[in-house]
Amino acid sequence: MRLDQCFKGRQFTAEVILWAVRWYLIFPVSYRDLELMLADRGVEIAHTTIFRWTQTYVP
């Protein structure tokens, strides 16, 4: 499956989703910390959304 098809229908871009999941996997941060980190960068998102992305896109 192509990368653009994996994220079809999502509210956020593939770049935002991949950064959030990547940061969660690489660094020892919580979903709430990631929520704050993304808010500092202008992306308003709930920590539960990041949790769902992690469950969906991490094998």
N, C-alpha and C positions, 0 to 999 in steps of 0.2 A: 504494500500500500504506500502511495506517495505521501510525503510529509504534509502537503497542503490538504490532503483528504483526511488525515488523522485529526485535524483541528477544525474541520468544516462544521459550521453551526455554532461555534463557541463565541462568547461575547468578547473575549480578549484575544489578542493576536498570539500566534504560535510563539513568538519571541518572549512575551511576558510569561506564558505558561512554562516554557522550557527553562527560563531563568529561575522561576520560583521553585520548580521541582529540583533543578540542579543545585540551587543553594541549600535546599532542605537535605539533599543527599550528601553534599560535600561537607557542610559545616554543622556543628552541633547546636542548632537553633530550633526553637519551637515554631509551630504554625503561627502563633500570635506574634512572635518576634519577626517572622517573615512578613506578616501583615503590616507591621510598623515600618519595616525596611522598605517595602513597596510603597507605602503611603508617603514616605520621605521622598520618593522618586516620582510622586504624582499619580500613582496607581491605587485607586481606592478599591479594596477587595476584602472579603471576609476570610478569616482563617479557615473556615470550613470548606471554602472553595478550593483552597490550596490542598487541604486534606483529600478532597475528591479527585483533584488532578493527580496527586501522588498515587492514589489507589488505581486510577485509570491508566496512567502512562508508565508506571514502573513495573517491569515484569516480575 
